[in-house]
């Protein structure tokens, strides 16, 4: 099977039809891992996979009651209202 050559468009269509949701995890400056984004795979159009972000991680700098200048964070709804 290693010698089987598939067109790139066919491979991308297979990926777009087989994946519904993408979860993006990332490592932060303090070495912790956070959920950064949840995206929906909308399909394949114009030779690319179309995705739409549902939730995105937001960092708010400001004062928190426990400690000054501590970072607050939240997962914000992005784009589409469900």
C-alpha positions as CSV (number, residue, x, y, z in Angstrom):
1,X,0.0,0.0,0.0
2,X,2.9,2.4,0.4
3,X,3.3,2.7,-3.3
4,X,-0.4,3.6,-3.8
5,X,-0.6,7.2,-5.0
6,X,-3.7,9.1,-4.1
7,X,-4.5,12.6,-5.3
8,X,-4.2,15.2,-2.5
9,X,-7.8,16.4,-3.0
10,X,-9.0,12.8,-2.4
11,X,-7.1,12.6,0.9
12,X,-8.3,15.9,2.1
13,X,-11.9,14.9,1.3
14,X,-11.5,11.7,3.3
15,X,-10.2,13.7,6.3
16,X,-13.0,16.3,6.0
17,X,-15.6,13.6,5.9
18,X,-14.1,11.5,8.7
19,X,-13.5,14.3,11.3
20,X,-16.3,16.3,12.9
21,X,-14.6,18.3,15.8
22,X,-11.0,19.5,16.3
23,X,-9.7,20.1,19.8
24,X,-6.6,22.2,20.1
25,X,-4.5,21.8,23.2
26,X,-1.5,23.9,23.9
27,X,1.3,24.4,26.4
28,X,1.3,27.7,28.2
29,X,4.2,29.8,29.5
30,X,3.8,28.3,33.0
31,X,4.2,24.8,31.5
32,X,0.5,23.9,32.0
33,X,-1.6,22.6,29.2
34,X,-4.9,24.3,28.3
35,X,-7.7,23.8,25.9
36,X,-7.2,26.6,23.4
37,X,-9.9,26.0,20.7
38,X,-12.7,23.8,19.7
39,X,-13.5,23.9,16.0
40,X,-16.1,22.2,13.8
41,X,-15.1,20.7,10.4
42,X,-17.6,22.1,7.9
43,X,-16.5,20.2,4.8
44,X,-14.2,20.5,1.8
45,X,-14.6,23.4,-0.6
46,X,-12.2,25.2,-3.0
47,X,-9.4,22.7,-2.5
48,X,-9.2,23.1,1.3
49,X,-10.9,21.8,4.5
50,X,-13.2,24.4,5.9
51,X,-13.3,24.7,9.7
52,X,-15.3,27.0,12.0
53,X,-14.2,27.9,15.5
54,X,-16.9,27.2,18.2
55,X,-14.9,28.1,21.3
56,X,-11.6,30.0,21.7
57,X,-9.5,30.5,24.8
58,X,-9.2,34.1,25.9
59,X,-6.8,35.5,28.5
60,X,-7.8,38.6,30.4
61,X,-5.1,40.6,32.2
62,X,-6.3,42.4,35.2
63,X,-6.7,42.3,38.9
64,X,-8.1,39.1,40.6
65,X,-9.1,39.2,44.2
66,X,-6.6,36.5,45.2
67,X,-3.5,38.2,43.8
68,X,-2.8,41.4,41.8
69,X,-1.9,41.0,38.1
70,X,-2.8,37.4,38.1
71,X,-4.1,36.2,34.7
72,X,-7.8,35.3,34.3
73,X,-8.8,33.0,31.5
74,X,-11.9,31.6,30.0
75,X,-13.2,29.7,27.1
76,X,-15.3,32.1,25.0
77,X,-17.9,31.2,22.4
78,X,-16.6,32.2,18.9
79,X,-18.6,32.9,15.8
80,X,-21.7,30.7,15.7
81,X,-24.4,30.8,18.4
82,X,-25.6,27.3,19.2
